[in-house]
Amino acid sequence: MKNEIKEVRKDWRDEDATRFRNFISNYARGNYRLTSGVTNSLRDIIEENILDKNFKFAFPYFSDGDEKIAFSLPFIIADAVYRNTNVDTKDIQIRCDNYESIDWIPLIRGAVENYLKTSFYGGKINEFRRELIDMGHVIVKEVENETHIVNLLNIVRPPHIVDLQKSGLAERNLMTWEEILANKEEWKEAWPKVLQHKEILDSLEKNTYIVYEWWTRGKLDKDGKETKICIKYLDCSYYDELVADIPEDWEPYIELERFKTPCEEKVRSKVRLKKLIREGYVPKGSDKEPIYPYEEERLIPIYGRWMGMGFYELLRPEGKAFCKTNNEKLRYDEMLHKGVLVHTKAPFSMNQKGTGRSIESEIVSRIQTGTMISIKAGEKIDRLNVGSLTADFIASSDQWMKLARQKAGVSETAIGERTPSSTPATIGLLNSKQGKTTFDIVVEQQGLFLERLFTRFKLASILDEITQEEWTKIVGNPDDLQKMEEAFVENLVNNKITEAVQTGKLMTDTSQLPPEQYDQIKGAVQTLRARHGGERPIQIQKEMIEDFDFYARFAVSTDAFDKQEILQSVQAAIDTLAANPMLNLDATKLVEKKLELMNIPAMGLRKTPEQIQQDQMMAMAAVAPVNSARPAKPSGNMGVLRQAKNFGEANQQTL
C-alpha cells in the first residue's frame, strides 16, 4: 500500500496539488495590504456583513452578562435601496448594437422573455440585487444553463487581482454522501481513497464532505497544452494524523477529476487573439477563448481588492455607534426603572459594635420586585435622583442616522420617514431627486451585470434550448419571420463567399462580387431553403448559435419609470406618421404599443376578419369617383392614424 501511495505521489499531477495547497494557504483569509503597515482581511469583512444581515454579534453579551440588542442601521438603508431599485423581468428591453443583427432581435427578445417567464427568473434577479446591495459584490455560476448565486464565504481567490478570469478561484462545496455517491463514475480512479475518507468521517460521526473546485490554468493530460480547466479536490486536511501511517504519505487534498471549462467567448481584439493562439490557449482557426463559468459585479469598486463595498461595510462605523447608543439607552432606562437606592445606616450607639449593617443585595432585589423589609430606627432607604438623559440619547441616535443617510446619499423620505411640515416643497423635491440619483446608480450596476451575464452565458443557451413549438409561438408574425429569413440568407451567402475567396475556390478582381452575380447566388440559396418548408426556423436558430456574431444590450429600468413620458413619445411618433403617411412604420403596431404601456390588452380590441373586409370595401367605395369635389374619407393607415391621434389626445392624462 505504501509503495502504491508513493507511486501516486510521483504522478505528473503532484505539481498541481502542491500549487493548490499553496493557493489555499496563501489566500484563504483574503489578506490584502492597505498601507505599508496595515493589512485587512476580506473574509473578516464578509463575516461581519453576514452577522449584520442576521442581526447578530460576534460577542453577544456585555461583560456583566446582559444581552446586546442588534439595531442594524445598515439594514434600514440597504433595504430602502433594495425596495427603490426593483428590476422586473418585464423591464428588460433588448437592444442590438450590431446593425447586421437588428432583424434577429424579435427572435432574441421573444426567446429571452419566454425564458424569463418559464424559469421564474425574476426571483433570481431579486437574489442578485439583494446580494449586490448588502455585500457590495455578487458572484454567480453557470451550471448546465442554470444560474446559481455563490456564497462569498466559500470563495478563495487572490485578493489583489480584480478580474476572476485572470486570477481563477477555488470554490468550496459542502456535500452529503448521497451527492458524493452520484459522482462515483466520474471519480472512479480516486474512489478507493474516497471510501477511506468516508470510514474516517463515520468514525468521527461527521457526515459533511468538503470538495473544492479549483478553476485555474493547467493541463488535461501530461503532454497536453495548458488551458483553463477545473480540478476537483476532496478536502482531507483536518485529519492528517489518521489518513496514513507516516507523515510523508499524507495527502491533504485528493484529486477527484479534472476537465476543461465548458464556457467560451469570442475574442474581439485581433492582437489579443493572435497572442492567445500563439500561447496555445485558443486553437488555430478559432476565435473563441475559454472562460470560467462565473460572472460578478461590484457595487462600489475598491482599488486593490477584488471585492466591492456594499452598504453594510460602508455604514459599519455608523451602525456600530448607532447600536451602542441604543443599547446604552436601554441599559440606562432599565437602571432608571430599577432605581439607585441610597441606604443611610442607623447611628452608632455604645452598646453596638461596628458602624451598623448594610443592606444585602438579596434584599435590594426584593425591594425592586416588591416586598416588605424591616429597618432599624434611624435607618433610611432613599432613591437617588440621577436625572434623565433620554433626550441626549435620542439626539445622538438621530445624528448617527443622519450621517448614515448622507454617506449613502439617501433622503429621509426614501427610508420611510415623514418630511417635516416646515420643509419647503422645493427642498422636498431636491431630496427626492437626490434619492433617485443614488438608486439610478444601483440600477445601472444591476443592468451592467445582467448585460454581461446574458451576453456571455445565457443568450446562446437560451436559443439552443428553444423547441420548434416555442419557436413558432415566439415568431408568430410572418413579417418578422420573413425579415429574419432574409437576414439569415444574406449572412449565409456572405460567409460562404468569404470562405470561397479565402480558399481560392472563387476568384474575383474586386473586394465584392458584382451585384448580378451576388443576386444569382442569393436566389439559388433562397430556392434551396424554400424546399425545407417548416424546418427553416430551426435551421436559423442553429445557424445563429454557431456562426452569427451578435450580442445584445440590456436597457433595464425600474417600476417607477415615467410612463407618461414614454406615452408622449409614442404619441409623437403616431402624430409624425399621420403627417407623413409614406414613412415605413406600422400605425397599428404603434397604437398597440401605446395600449400596452397603458396596461390595456390589445388582443380583445383587434378587428375580426369580417370587420377588416367590411372596412376595405368601404375604403374602396370612398375612393370611387362619385363626387370629385368631395374629399374621400380617410381609409387604411390614415384612418387608423387619425383614430389613434384622437385616442391619444383623449388619454394623455390617464397615468
Buried (B, 14 or more C-beta within 10 A) or exposed (E): EEEEBEEBEEEEBEEBBEBBBEBBEEBEBBBBEEEEEEEBBBBEBBBBBBBBBEEEEEEEEEEEEEEBEBBBBBBBBBBBBBEBBBBBBEBBEBEBEBEBBBBBBBBBBBBBBBBBEEBEBBEBBBBBBBBBBBBBBBBBBBEEBEBBBBBBEBBBBBBBBBEBBEBBBBBBBEBEBEEBEEBEEEBEEBBEBBEBBBEEBEEEEEEEBBBBBBBBEBBBEEEEEEBBBBBBBBBBBEBEEEBBEEEEBBBBBBBBBBEBBEBBBEBEEEEEBEEBBEEEBBEEEEBBBBBBBBBBBBBBBBEEBBBBBBBBBBBBEBBBBBBBBBBEBBBBBEEBEBBEBEBEBBEEEEEEEEEBEEBEEEBBEBBEEEEEEEBEEEBEBEEEEEEEBEEEBEEBBEBBBEBBBEBBBBBBBBBEEEBEEEEEEEEBEEBBEBBBEBBBBBBEBBBBBBBBBBBBBBBBBBBBEBEEEBBEEBBEEEEBBEBBBEBBBBBBBBEBBEEBBEEEEBEEEEEEBEEEEBEEBBEEBEEEBEEEEEEBBBBBBEBBBEEBEBBBBBEBBBEEEEEEEBBEEBBEBBBEBBEEEEEEBBBBEBBBBBBEBEEEEBEEEEEEEEEEEEBEEEBEEBEEEEEEEEEBEBBEBBBBBBBBBEBBEEBEEEE
